[in-house]
């Protein structure tokens, strides 16, 4: 998949990742704000192999990659 397809999958509630990432167990998901949570917009976060979750920003390489896939 390309980045556009990966974003659509995120919007549909799926987790996505890239074959080109160096860590196994890394994936993205979309955080939807809860009502009254203090932030009003969704954001993308990455889960890393140790289980930590962090806000994610795409690199140029990520934006142009065609190796995105849905993570089960």
PQR file with spaces between the fields and no chain letter, atoms N, CA, C, O and H, PARSE charges and radii, in Angstrom:
ATOM       1  N    UNK     1       0.856   -1.184    0.000 -0.4000 1.5000
ATOM       2  CA   UNK     1       0.000    0.000    0.000 -0.0000 2.0000
ATOM       3  C    UNK     1       0.897    1.240    0.000  0.5500 1.7000
ATOM       4  O    UNK     1       2.062    1.175    0.392 -0.5500 1.4000
ATOM       5  N    UNK     2       0.344    2.360   -0.442 -0.4000 1.5000
ATOM       6  CA   UNK     2       1.040    3.633   -0.346 -0.0000 2.0000
ATOM       7  C    UNK     2       0.524    4.390    0.884  0.5500 1.7000
ATOM       8  O    UNK     2      -0.355    3.890    1.586 -0.5500 1.4000
ATOM       9  H    UNK     2      -0.603    2.413   -0.760  0.4000 1.0000
ATOM      10  N    UNK     3       1.044    5.555    1.147 -0.4000 1.5000
ATOM      11  CA   UNK     3       0.681    6.303    2.356 -0.0000 2.0000
ATOM      12  C    UNK     3      -0.798    6.691    2.366  0.5500 1.7000
ATOM      13  O    UNK     3      -1.419    6.706    3.429 -0.5500 1.4000
ATOM      14  H    UNK     3       1.758    5.961    0.577  0.4000 1.0000
ATOM      15  N    UNK     4      -1.368    7.002    1.212 -0.4000 1.5000
ATOM      16  CA   UNK     4      -2.787    7.354    1.159 -0.0000 2.0000
ATOM      17  C    UNK     4      -3.663    6.189    1.584  0.5500 1.7000
ATOM      18  O    UNK     4      -4.623    6.360    2.334 -0.5500 1.4000
ATOM      19  H    UNK     4      -0.863    6.990    0.348  0.4000 1.0000
ATOM      20  N    UNK     5      -3.325    5.008    1.100 -0.4000 1.5000
ATOM      21  CA   UNK     5      -4.074    3.813    1.480 -0.0000 2.0000
ATOM      22  C    UNK     5      -3.868    3.490    2.965  0.5500 1.7000
ATOM      23  O    UNK     5      -4.795    3.044    3.641 -0.5500 1.4000
ATOM      24  H    UNK     5      -2.545    4.868    0.490  0.4000 1.0000
ATOM      25  N    UNK     6      -2.654    3.717    3.466 -0.4000 1.5000
ATOM      26  CA   UNK     6      -2.376    3.482    4.885 -0.0000 2.0000
ATOM      27  C    UNK     6      -3.201    4.434    5.758  0.5500 1.7000
ATOM      28  O    UNK     6      -3.723    4.026    6.795 -0.5500 1.4000
ATOM      29  H    UNK     6      -1.900    4.079    2.917  0.4000 1.0000
ATOM      30  N    UNK     7      -3.319    5.693    5.345 -0.4000 1.5000
ATOM      31  CA   UNK     7      -4.120    6.658    6.106 -0.0000 2.0000
ATOM      32  C    UNK     7      -5.591    6.251    6.102  0.5500 1.7000
ATOM      33  O    UNK     7      -6.262    6.346    7.130 -0.5500 1.4000
ATOM      34  H    UNK     7      -2.895    6.025    4.503  0.4000 1.0000
ATOM      35  N    UNK     8      -6.089    5.808    4.972 -0.4000 1.5000
ATOM      36  CA   UNK     8      -7.483    5.347    4.918 -0.0000 2.0000
ATOM      37  C    UNK     8      -7.697    4.150    5.837  0.5500 1.7000
ATOM      38  O    UNK     8      -8.738    4.044    6.484 -0.5500 1.4000
ATOM      39  H    UNK     8      -5.544    5.731    4.137  0.4000 1.0000
ATOM      40  N    UNK     9      -6.725    3.254    5.899 -0.4000 1.5000
ATOM      41  CA   UNK     9      -6.818    2.109    6.808 -0.0000 2.0000
ATOM      42  C    UNK     9      -6.831    2.584    8.264  0.5500 1.7000
ATOM      43  O    UNK     9      -7.591    2.058    9.076 -0.5500 1.4000
ATOM      44  H    UNK     9      -5.879    3.340    5.373  0.4000 1.0000
ATOM      45  N    UNK    10      -5.993    3.577    8.601 -0.4000 1.5000
ATOM      46  CA   UNK    10      -5.998    4.132    9.956 -0.0000 2.0000
ATOM      47  C    UNK    10      -7.368    4.701   10.295  0.5500 1.7000
ATOM      48  O    UNK    10      -7.893    4.468   11.384 -0.5500 1.4000
ATOM      49  H    UNK    10      -5.376    4.005    7.941  0.4000 1.0000
ATOM      50  N    UNK    11      -7.946    5.450    9.358 -0.4000 1.5000
ATOM      51  CA   UNK    11      -9.267    6.038    9.579 -0.0000 2.0000
ATOM      52  C    UNK    11     -10.341    4.976    9.784  0.5500 1.7000
ATOM      53  O    UNK    11     -11.349    5.224   10.445 -0.5500 1.4000
ATOM      54  H    UNK    11      -7.520    5.639    8.473  0.4000 1.0000
ATOM      55  N    UNK    12     -10.122    3.794    9.214 -0.4000 1.5000
ATOM      56  CA   UNK    12     -11.076    2.686    9.346 -0.0000 2.0000
ATOM      57  C    UNK    12     -10.826    1.864   10.614  0.5500 1.7000
ATOM      58  O    UNK    12     -11.477    0.843   10.839 -0.5500 1.4000
ATOM      59  H    UNK    12      -9.303    3.592    8.677  0.4000 1.0000
ATOM      60  N    UNK    13      -9.873    2.321   11.444 -0.4000 1.5000
ATOM      61  CA   UNK    13      -9.610    1.631   12.702 -0.0000 2.0000
ATOM      62  C    UNK    13      -8.564    0.535   12.642  0.5500 1.7000
ATOM      63  O    UNK    13      -8.397   -0.215   13.604 -0.5500 1.4000
ATOM      64  H    UNK    13      -9.344    3.150   11.262  0.4000 1.0000
ATOM      65  N    UNK    14      -7.850    0.431   11.517 -0.4000 1.5000
ATOM      66  CA   UNK    14      -6.811   -0.586   11.367 -0.0000 2.0000
ATOM      67  C    UNK    14      -5.474   -0.068   11.889  0.5500 1.7000
ATOM      68  O    UNK    14      -5.282    1.141   12.025 -0.5500 1.4000
ATOM      69  H    UNK    14      -7.986    1.040   10.736  0.4000 1.0000
ATOM      70  N    UNK    15      -4.556   -0.981   12.179 -0.4000 1.5000
ATOM      71  CA   UNK    15      -3.171   -0.659   12.498 -0.0000 2.0000
ATOM      72  C    UNK    15      -2.361   -0.892   11.229  0.5500 1.7000
ATOM      73  O    UNK    15      -2.639   -1.830   10.481 -0.5500 1.4000
ATOM      74  H    UNK    15      -4.713   -1.962   12.068  0.4000 1.0000
ATOM      75  N    UNK    16      -1.365   -0.050   10.978 -0.4000 1.5000
ATOM      76  CA   UNK    16      -0.529   -0.188    9.788 -0.0000 2.0000
ATOM      77  C    UNK    16       0.944   -0.118   10.164  0.5500 1.7000
ATOM      78  O    UNK    16       1.311    0.447   11.195 -0.5500 1.4000
ATOM      79  H    UNK    16      -1.139    0.712   11.585  0.4000 1.0000
ATOM      80  N    UNK    17       1.772   -0.695    9.320 -0.4000 1.5000
ATOM      81  CA   UNK    17       3.209   -0.653    9.515 -0.0000 2.0000
ATOM      82  C    UNK    17       3.910   -0.741    8.173  0.5500 1.7000
ATOM      83  O    UNK    17       3.275   -0.902    7.130 -0.5500 1.4000
ATOM      84  H    UNK    17       1.474   -1.153    8.482  0.4000 1.0000
ATOM      85  N    UNK    18       5.233   -0.632    8.216 -0.4000 1.5000
ATOM      86  CA   UNK    18       6.039   -0.697    7.003 -0.0000 2.0000
ATOM      87  C    UNK    18       7.014   -1.851    7.078  0.5500 1.7000
ATOM      88  O    UNK    18       7.606   -2.111    8.125 -0.5500 1.4000
ATOM      89  H    UNK    18       5.749   -0.501    9.063  0.4000 1.0000
ATOM      90  N    UNK    19       7.178   -2.543    5.962 -0.4000 1.5000
ATOM      91  CA   UNK    19       8.172   -3.612    5.886 -0.0000 2.0000
ATOM      92  C    UNK    19       9.583   -3.046    6.032  0.5500 1.7000
ATOM      93  O    UNK    19      10.482   -3.740    6.508 -0.5500 1.4000
ATOM      94  H    UNK    19       6.696   -2.332    5.111  0.4000 1.0000
ATOM      95  N    UNK    20       9.782   -1.792    5.626 -0.4000 1.5000
ATOM      96  CA   UNK    20      11.099   -1.170    5.662 -0.0000 2.0000
ATOM      97  C    UNK    20      11.549   -0.683    7.030  0.5500 1.7000
ATOM      98  O    UNK    20      12.693   -0.254    7.180 -0.5500 1.4000
ATOM      99  H    UNK    20       9.052   -1.229    5.239  0.4000 1.0000
ATOM     100  N    UNK    21      10.678   -0.739    8.030 -0.4000 1.5000
ATOM     101  CA   UNK    21      11.094   -0.321    9.366 -0.0000 2.0000
ATOM     102  C    UNK    21      12.011   -1.372    9.967  0.5500 1.7000
ATOM     103  O    UNK    21      11.827   -2.569    9.744 -0.5500 1.4000
ATOM     104  H    UNK    21       9.749   -1.087    7.908  0.4000 1.0000
ATOM     105  N    UNK    22      12.992   -0.924   10.726 -0.4000 1.5000
ATOM     106  CA   UNK    22      14.019   -1.831   11.244 -0.0000 2.0000
ATOM     107  C    UNK    22      13.584   -2.618   12.469  0.5500 1.7000
ATOM     108  O    UNK    22      14.215   -3.621   12.803 -0.5500 1.4000
ATOM     109  H    UNK    22      13.142    0.048   10.907  0.4000 1.0000
ATOM     110  N    UNK    23      12.534   -2.199   13.141 -0.4000 1.5000
ATOM     111  CA   UNK    23      12.087   -2.912   14.338 -0.0000 2.0000
ATOM     112  C    UNK    23      10.857   -3.744   14.070  0.5500 1.7000
ATOM     113  O    UNK    23       9.893   -3.261   13.476 -0.5500 1.4000
ATOM     114  H    UNK    23      12.021   -1.384   12.869  0.4000 1.0000
ATOM     115  N    UNK    24      10.877   -4.983   14.500 -0.4000 1.5000
ATOM     116  CA   UNK    24       9.668   -5.810   14.414 -0.0000 2.0000
ATOM     117  C    UNK    24       8.723   -5.353   15.513  0.5500 1.7000
ATOM     118  O    UNK    24       9.169   -4.915   16.574 -0.5500 1.4000
ATOM     119  H    UNK    24      11.660   -5.376   14.983  0.4000 1.0000
ATOM     120  N    UNK    25       7.439   -5.449   15.273 -0.4000 1.5000
ATOM     121  CA   UNK    25       6.472   -5.050   16.287 -0.0000 2.0000
ATOM     122  C    UNK    25       6.220   -3.555   16.344  0.5500 1.7000
ATOM     123  O    UNK    25       5.723   -3.051   17.352 -0.5500 1.4000
ATOM     124  H    UNK    25       7.077   -5.805   14.411  0.4000 1.0000
ATOM     125  N    UNK    26       6.556   -2.834   15.273 -0.4000 1.5000
ATOM     126  CA   UNK    26       6.284   -1.398   15.199 -0.0000 2.0000
ATOM     127  C    UNK    26       5.064   -1.190   14.322  0.5500 1.7000
ATOM     128  O    UNK    26       4.985   -1.737   13.222 -0.5500 1.4000
ATOM     129  H    UNK    26       6.959   -3.244   14.455  0.4000 1.0000
ATOM     130  N    UNK    27       4.116   -0.406   14.801 -0.4000 1.5000
ATOM     131  CA   UNK    27       2.921   -0.131   14.021 -0.0000 2.0000
ATOM     132  C    UNK    27       2.321    1.203   14.420  0.5500 1.7000
ATOM     133  O    UNK    27       2.610    1.741   15.489 -0.5500 1.4000
ATOM     134  H    UNK    27       4.180    0.038   15.694  0.4000 1.0000
ATOM     135  N    UNK    28       1.472    1.730   13.534 -0.4000 1.5000
ATOM     136  CA   UNK    28       0.778    2.991   13.751 -0.0000 2.0000
ATOM     137  C    UNK    28      -0.697    2.730   13.999  0.5500 1.7000
ATOM     138  O    UNK    28      -1.257    1.750   13.507 -0.5500 1.4000
ATOM     139  H    UNK    28       1.237    1.293   12.666  0.4000 1.0000
ATOM     140  N    UNK    29      -1.314    3.605   14.760 -0.4000 1.5000
ATOM     141  CA   UNK    29      -2.761    3.589   14.951 -0.0000 2.0000
ATOM     142  C    UNK    29      -3.218    5.035   15.106  0.5500 1.7000
ATOM     143  O    UNK    29      -2.415    5.937   15.345 -0.5500 1.4000
ATOM     144  H    UNK    29      -0.858    4.401   15.160  0.4000 1.0000
ATOM     145  N    UNK    30      -4.504    5.230   14.966 -0.4000 1.5000
ATOM     146  CA   UNK    30      -5.091    6.560   15.086 -0.0000 2.0000
ATOM     147  C    UNK    30      -5.748    6.692   16.452  0.5500 1.7000
ATOM     148  O    UNK    30      -6.559    5.851   16.841 -0.5500 1.4000
ATOM     149  H    UNK    30      -5.156    4.497   14.772  0.4000 1.0000
ATOM     150  N    UNK    31      -5.403    7.730   17.166 -0.4000 1.5000
ATOM     151  CA   UNK    31      -6.024    8.010   18.458 -0.0000 2.0000
ATOM     152  C    UNK    31      -7.178    8.980   18.243  0.5500 1.7000
ATOM     153  O    UNK    31      -6.984   10.098   17.768 -0.5500 1.4000
ATOM     154  H    UNK    31      -4.745    8.413   16.850  0.4000 1.0000
ATOM     155  N    UNK    32      -8.357    8.548   18.590 -0.4000 1.5000
ATOM     156  CA   UNK    32      -9.544    9.403   18.502 -0.0000 2.0000
ATOM     157  C    UNK    32      -9.789    9.999   19.889  0.5500 1.7000
ATOM     158  O    UNK    32      -9.891    9.250   20.860 -0.5500 1.4000
ATOM     159  H    UNK    32      -8.515    7.639   18.977  0.4000 1.0000
ATOM     160  N    UNK    33      -9.884   11.310   20.005 -0.4000 1.5000
ATOM     161  CA   UNK    33     -10.066   11.918   21.325 -0.0000 2.0000
ATOM     162  C    UNK    33     -11.419   11.560   21.939  0.5500 1.7000
ATOM     163  O    UNK    33     -12.446   11.529   21.262 -0.5500 1.4000
ATOM     164  H    UNK    33      -9.801   11.919   19.216  0.4000 1.0000
ATOM     165  N    UNK    34     -11.384   11.297   23.213 -0.4000 1.5000
ATOM     166  CA   UNK    34     -12.632   11.078   23.949 -0.0000 2.0000
ATOM     167  C    UNK    34     -13.259   12.435   24.256  0.5500 1.7000
ATOM     168  O    UNK    34     -12.554   13.436   24.382 -0.5500 1.4000
ATOM     169  H    UNK    34     -10.550   11.323   23.764  0.4000 1.0000
ATOM     170  N    UNK    35     -14.546   12.463   24.374 -0.4000 1.5000
ATOM     171  CA   UNK    35     -15.228   13.708   24.708 -0.0000 2.0000
ATOM     172  C    UNK    35     -14.734   14.176   26.073  0.5500 1.7000
ATOM     173  O    UNK    35     -14.753   13.421   27.046 -0.5500 1.4000
ATOM     174  H    UNK    35     -15.118   11.649   24.272  0.4000 1.0000
ATOM     175  N    UNK    36     -14.293   15.430   26.132 -0.4000 1.5000
ATOM     176  CA   UNK    36     -13.790   16.002   27.384 -0.0000 2.0000
ATOM     177  C    UNK    36     -12.366   15.603   27.724  0.5500 1.7000
ATOM     178  O    UNK    36     -11.920   15.815   28.851 -0.5500 1.4000
ATOM     179  H    UNK    36     -14.278   16.043   25.342  0.4000 1.0000
ATOM     180  N    UNK    37     -11.633   15.019   26.755 -0.4000 1.5000
ATOM     181  CA   UNK    37     -10.276   14.536   27.030 -0.0000 2.0000
ATOM     182  C    UNK    37      -9.237   15.654   27.058  0.5500 1.7000
ATOM     183  O    UNK    37      -8.112   15.423   27.502 -0.5500 1.4000
ATOM     184  H    UNK    37     -11.996   14.846   25.839  0.4000 1.0000
ATOM     185  N    UNK    38      -9.571   16.834   26.607 -0.4000 1.5000
ATOM     186  CA   UNK    38      -8.617   17.927   26.624 -0.0000 2.0000
ATOM     187  C    UNK    38      -7.929   18.180   25.295  0.5500 1.7000
ATOM     188  O    UNK    38      -7.315   19.232   25.119 -0.5500 1.4000
ATOM     189  H    UNK    38     -10.485   17.022   26.246  0.4000 1.0000
ATOM     190  N    UNK    39      -8.011   17.250   24.357 -0.4000 1.5000
ATOM     191  CA   UNK    39      -7.489   17.500   23.011 -0.0000 2.0000
ATOM     192  C    UNK    39      -8.605   17.179   22.024  0.5500 1.7000
ATOM     193  O    UNK    39      -9.343   16.208   22.186 -0.5500 1.4000
ATOM     194  H    UNK    39      -8.510   16.395   24.500  0.4000 1.0000
ATOM     195  N    UNK    40      -8.707   18.014   21.005 -0.4000 1.5000
ATOM     196  CA   UNK    40      -9.873   17.911   20.150 -0.0000 2.0000
ATOM     197  C    UNK    40      -9.661   17.312   18.786  0.5500 1.7000
ATOM     198  O    UNK    40     -10.615   17.200   18.016 -0.5500 1.4000
ATOM     199  H    UNK    40      -8.107   18.803   20.874  0.4000 1.0000
ATOM     200  N    UNK    41      -8.429   16.915   18.450 -0.4000 1.5000
ATOM     201  CA   UNK    41      -8.196   16.370   17.130 -0.0000 2.0000
ATOM     202  C    UNK    41      -7.546   14.994   17.221  0.5500 1.7000
ATOM     203  O    UNK    41      -6.772   14.728   18.140 -0.5500 1.4000
ATOM     204  H    UNK    41      -7.654   17.006   19.076  0.4000 1.0000
ATOM     205  N    UNK    42      -7.859   14.126   16.272 -0.4000 1.5000
ATOM     206  CA   UNK    42      -7.202   12.819   16.255 -0.0000 2.0000
ATOM     207  C    UNK    42      -5.711   12.982   15.971  0.5500 1.7000
ATOM     208  O    UNK    42      -5.288   13.985   15.397 -0.5500 1.4000
ATOM     209  H    UNK    42      -8.488   14.342   15.525  0.4000 1.0000
ATOM     210  N    UNK    43      -4.925   12.001   16.372 -0.4000 1.5000
ATOM     211  CA   UNK    43      -3.506   12.009   16.025 -0.0000 2.0000
ATOM     212  C    UNK    43      -3.029   10.580   15.837  0.5500 1.7000
ATOM     213  O    UNK    43      -3.624    9.635   16.353 -0.5500 1.4000
ATOM     214  H    UNK    43      -5.268   11.186   16.839  0.4000 1.0000
ATOM     215  N    UNK    44      -1.942   10.441   15.087 -0.4000 1.5000
ATOM     216  CA   UNK    44      -1.362    9.137   14.809 -0.0000 2.0000
ATOM     217  C    UNK    44      -0.261    8.885   15.832  0.5500 1.7000
ATOM     218  O    UNK    44       0.549    9.763   16.126 -0.5500 1.4000
ATOM     219  H    UNK    44      -1.458   11.209   14.667  0.4000 1.0000
ATOM     220  N    UNK    45      -0.250    7.657   16.370 -0.4000 1.5000
ATOM     221  CA   UNK    45       0.824    7.283   17.288 -0.0000 2.0000
ATOM     222  C    UNK    45       1.478    6.001   16.792  0.5500 1.7000
ATOM     223  O    UNK    45       0.884    5.220   16.049 -0.5500 1.4000
ATOM     224  H    UNK    45      -0.909    6.943   16.131  0.4000 1.0000
ATOM     225  N    UNK    46       2.729    5.810   17.231 -0.4000 1.5000
ATOM     226  CA   UNK    46       3.477    4.609   16.894 -0.0000 2.0000
ATOM     227  C    UNK    46       3.670    3.787   18.155  0.5500 1.7000
ATOM     228  O    UNK    46       3.963    4.321   19.224 -0.5500 1.4000
ATOM     229  H    UNK    46       3.211    6.445   17.835  0.4000 1.0000
ATOM     230  N    UNK    47       3.503    2.493   18.015 -0.4000 1.5000
ATOM     231  CA   UNK    47       3.826    1.563   19.088 -0.0000 2.0000
ATOM     232  C    UNK    47       5.140    0.899   18.714  0.5500 1.7000
ATOM     233  O    UNK    47       5.290    0.377   17.609 -0.5500 1.4000
ATOM     234  H    UNK    47       3.265    2.058   17.147  0.4000 1.0000
ATOM     235  N    UNK    48       6.098    0.922   19.645 -0.4000 1.5000
ATOM     236  CA   UNK    48       7.434    0.374   19.403 -0.0000 2.0000
ATOM     237  C    UNK    48       7.545   -1.011   20.049  0.5500 1.7000
ATOM     238  O    UNK    48       6.701   -1.382   20.865 -0.5500 1.4000
ATOM     239  H    UNK    48       5.976    1.346   20.542  0.4000 1.0000
ATOM     240  N    UNK    49       8.583   -1.776   19.688 -0.4000 1.5000
ATOM     241  CA   UNK    49       8.691   -3.151   20.183 -0.0000 2.0000
ATOM     242  C    UNK    49       8.641   -3.313   21.702  0.5500 1.7000
ATOM     243  O    UNK    49       8.214   -4.360   22.189 -0.5500 1.4000
ATOM     244  H    UNK    49       9.268   -1.474   19.025  0.4000 1.0000
ATOM     245  N    UNK    50       9.060   -2.322   22.444 -0.4000 1.5000
ATOM     246  CA   UNK    50       9.014   -2.417   23.909 -0.0000 2.0000
ATOM     247  C    UNK    50       7.619   -2.149   24.455  0.5500 1.7000
ATOM     248  O    UNK    50       7.387   -2.273   25.657 -0.5500 1.4000
ATOM     249  H    UNK    50       9.407   -1.472   22.048  0.4000 1.0000
ATOM     250  N    UNK    51       6.678   -1.778   23.569 -0.4000 1.5000
ATOM     251  CA   UNK    51       5.305   -1.529   23.975 -0.0000 2.0000
ATOM     252  C    UNK    51       4.977   -0.068   24.198  0.5500 1.7000
ATOM     253  O    UNK    51       3.813    0.276   24.403 -0.5500 1.4000
ATOM     254  H    UNK    51       6.866   -1.677   22.592  0.4000 1.0000
ATOM     255  N    UNK    52       5.978    0.799   24.164 -0.4000 1.5000
ATOM     256  CA   UNK    52       5.732    2.228   24.338 -0.0000 2.0000
ATOM     257  C    UNK    52       4.974    2.807   23.162  0.5500 1.7000
ATOM     258  O    UNK    52       5.083    2.324   22.035 -0.5500 1.4000
ATOM     259  H    UNK    52       6.924    0.519   23.998  0.4000 1.0000
ATOM     260  N    UNK    53       4.209    3.839   23.436 -0.4000 1.5000
ATOM     261  CA   UNK    53       3.455    4.530   22.393 -0.0000 2.0000
ATOM     262  C    UNK    53       3.844    6.003   22.396  0.5500 1.7000
ATOM     263  O    UNK    53       3.944    6.634   23.448 -0.5500 1.4000
ATOM     264  H    UNK    53       4.120    4.231   24.351  0.4000 1.0000
ATOM     265  N    UNK    54       4.060    6.538   21.196 -0.4000 1.5000
ATOM     266  CA   UNK    54       4.526    7.908   21.050 -0.0000 2.0000
ATOM     267  C    UNK    54       3.836    8.565   19.861  0.5500 1.7000
ATOM     268  O    UNK    54       3.535    7.880   18.884 -0.5500 1.4000
ATOM     269  H    UNK    54       3.979    6.026   20.341  0.4000 1.0000
ATOM     270  N    UNK    55       3.575    9.877   19.910 -0.4000 1.5000
ATOM     271  CA   UNK    55       3.069   10.565   18.722 -0.0000 2.0000
ATOM     272  C    UNK    55       4.048   10.335   17.560  0.5500 1.7000
ATOM     273  O    UNK    55       5.260   10.270   17.768 -0.5500 1.4000
ATOM     274  H    UNK    55       3.820   10.433   20.704  0.4000 1.0000
ATOM     275  N    UNK    56       3.519   10.216   16.354 -0.4000 1.5000
ATOM     276  CA   UNK    56       4.341    9.887   15.192 -0.0000 2.0000
ATOM     277  C    UNK    56       4.257   10.978   14.154  0.5500 1.7000
ATOM     278  O    UNK    56       3.185   11.519   13.884 -0.5500 1.4000
ATOM     279  H    UNK    56       2.535   10.270   16.186  0.4000 1.0000
ATOM     280  N    UNK    57       5.403   11.298   13.572 -0.4000 1.5000
ATOM     281  CA   UNK    57       5.490   12.202   12.427 -0.0000 2.0000
ATOM     282  C    UNK    57       6.137   11.453   11.284  0.5500 1.7000
ATOM     283  O    UNK    57       7.152   10.781   11.471 -0.5500 1.4000
ATOM     284  H    UNK    57       6.274   10.859   13.792  0.4000 1.0000
ATOM     285  N    UNK    58       5.557   11.564   10.105 -0.4000 1.5000
ATOM     286  CA   UNK    58       6.080   10.856    8.931 -0.0000 2.0000
ATOM     287  C    UNK    58       7.369   11.493    8.440  0.5500 1.7000
ATOM     288  O    UNK    58       7.522   12.715    8.448 -0.5500 1.4000
ATOM     289  H    UNK    58       4.733   12.110    9.953  0.4000 1.0000
ATOM     290  N    UNK    59       8.294   10.640    8.010 -0.4000 1.5000
ATOM     291  CA   UNK    59       9.506   11.121    7.343 -0.0000 2.0000
ATOM     292  C    UNK    59       9.229   11.192    5.841  0.5500 1.7000
ATOM     293  O    UNK    59       8.208   10.692    5.369 -0.5500 1.4000
ATOM     294  H    UNK    59       8.170    9.647    8.003  0.4000 1.0000
ATOM     295  N    UNK    60      10.125   11.803    5.108 -0.4000 1.5000
ATOM     296  CA   UNK    60      10.003   11.832    3.645 -0.0000 2.0000
ATOM     297  C    UNK    60       9.982   10.417    3.091  0.5500 1.7000
ATOM     298  O    UNK    60       9.220   10.120    2.171 -0.5500 1.4000
ATOM     299  H    UNK    60      10.954   12.210    5.492  0.4000 1.0000
ATOM     300  N    UNK    61      10.810    9.545    3.642 -0.4000 1.5000
ATOM     301  CA   UNK    61      10.877    8.156    3.184 -0.0000 2.0000
ATOM     302  C    UNK    61       9.539    7.463    3.433  0.5500 1.7000
ATOM     303  O    UNK    61       9.049    6.744    2.563 -0.5500 1.4000
ATOM     304  H    UNK    61      11.430    9.785    4.390  0.4000 1.0000
ATOM     305  N    UNK    62       8.941    7.669    4.610 -0.4000 1.5000
ATOM     306  CA   UNK    62       7.642    7.066    4.913 -0.0000 2.0000
ATOM     307  C    UNK    62       6.563    7.546    3.946  0.5500 1.7000
ATOM     308  O    UNK    62       5.745    6.752    3.480 -0.5500 1.4000
ATOM     309  H    UNK    62       9.340    8.253    5.317  0.4000 1.0000
ATOM     310  N    UNK    63       6.560    8.834    3.646 -0.4000 1.5000
ATOM     311  CA   UNK    63       5.541    9.394    2.752 -0.0000 2.0000
ATOM     312  C    UNK    63       5.609    8.812    1.344  0.5500 1.7000
ATOM     313  O    UNK    63       4.582    8.676    0.679 -0.5500 1.4000
ATOM     314  H    UNK    63       7.224    9.479    4.024  0.4000 1.0000
ATOM     315  N    UNK    64       6.792    8.473    0.893 -0.4000 1.5000
ATOM     316  CA   UNK    64       6.979    7.996   -0.474 -0.0000 2.0000
ATOM     317  C    UNK    64       7.017    6.470   -0.596  0.5500 1.7000
ATOM     318  O    UNK    64       7.098    5.938   -1.703 -0.5500 1.4000
ATOM     319  H    UNK    64       7.626    8.583    1.434  0.4000 1.0000
ATOM     320  N    UNK    65       6.961    5.772    0.529 -0.4000 1.5000
ATOM     321  CA   UNK    65       7.082    4.311    0.525 -0.0000 2.0000
ATOM     322  C    UNK    65       5.825    3.633   -0.020  0.5500 1.7000
ATOM     323  O    UNK    65       4.717    4.155    0.103 -0.5500 1.4000
ATOM     324  H    UNK    65       6.896    6.204    1.429  0.4000 1.0000
ATOM     325  N    UNK    66       6.018    2.475   -0.615 -0.4000 1.5000
ATOM     326  CA   UNK    66       4.925    1.644   -1.112 -0.0000 2.0000
ATOM     327  C    UNK    66       4.859    0.297   -0.386  0.5500 1.7000
ATOM     328  O    UNK    66       4.217   -0.638   -0.864 -0.5500 1.4000
ATOM     329  H    UNK    66       6.918    2.050   -0.714  0.4000 1.0000
ATOM     330  N    UNK    67       5.522    0.203    0.769 -0.4000 1.5000
ATOM     331  CA   UNK    67       5.553   -1.073    1.490 -0.0000 2.0000
ATOM     332  C    UNK    67       4.705   -1.060    2.769  0.5500 1.7000
ATOM     333  O    UNK    67       4.966   -1.815    3.705 -0.5500 1.4000
ATOM     334  H    UNK    67       6.043    0.962    1.158  0.4000 1.0000
ATOM     335  N    UNK    68       3.694   -0.197    2.794 -0.4000 1.5000
ATOM     336  CA   UNK    68       2.775   -0.162    3.929 -0.0000 2.0000
ATOM     337  C    UNK    68       1.871   -1.384    3.896  0.5500 1.7000
ATOM     338  O    UNK    68       1.527   -1.882    2.824 -0.5500 1.4000
ATOM     339  H    UNK    68       3.481    0.417    2.034  0.4000 1.0000
ATOM     340  N    UNK    69       1.487   -1.864    5.072 -0.4000 1.5000
ATOM     341  CA   UNK    69       0.559   -2.985    5.140 -0.0000 2.0000
ATOM     342  C    UNK    69      -0.252   -2.895    6.428  0.5500 1.7000
ATOM     343  O    UNK    69       0.134   -2.209    7.375 -0.5500 1.4000
ATOM     344  H    UNK    69       1.766   -1.459    5.943  0.4000 1.0000
ATOM     345  N    UNK    70      -1.363   -3.587    6.446 -0.4000 1.5000
ATOM     346  CA   UNK    70      -2.199   -3.655    7.650 -0.0000 2.0000
ATOM     347  C    UNK    70      -1.571   -4.663    8.598  0.5500 1.7000
ATOM     348  O    UNK    70      -1.174   -5.754    8.186 -0.5500 1.4000
ATOM     349  H    UNK    70      -1.677   -4.144    5.676  0.4000 1.0000
ATOM     350  N    UNK    71      -1.484   -4.295    9.863 -0.4000 1.5000
ATOM     351  CA   UNK    71      -0.907   -5.144   10.901 -0.0000 2.0000
ATOM     352  C    UNK    71      -2.042   -5.807   11.658  0.5500 1.7000
ATOM     353  O    UNK    71      -2.964   -5.137   12.123 -0.5500 1.4000
ATOM     354  H    UNK    71      -1.806   -3.409   10.198  0.4000 1.0000
ATOM     355  N    UNK    72      -1.973   -7.100   11.779 -0.4000 1.5000
ATOM     356  CA   UNK    72      -3.015   -7.852   12.492 -0.0000 2.0000
ATOM     357  C    UNK    72      -2.767   -7.832   13.979  0.5500 1.7000
ATOM     358  O    UNK    72      -3.540   -8.412   14.742 -0.5500 1.4000
ATOM     359  H    UNK    72      -1.224   -7.644   11.402  0.4000 1.0000
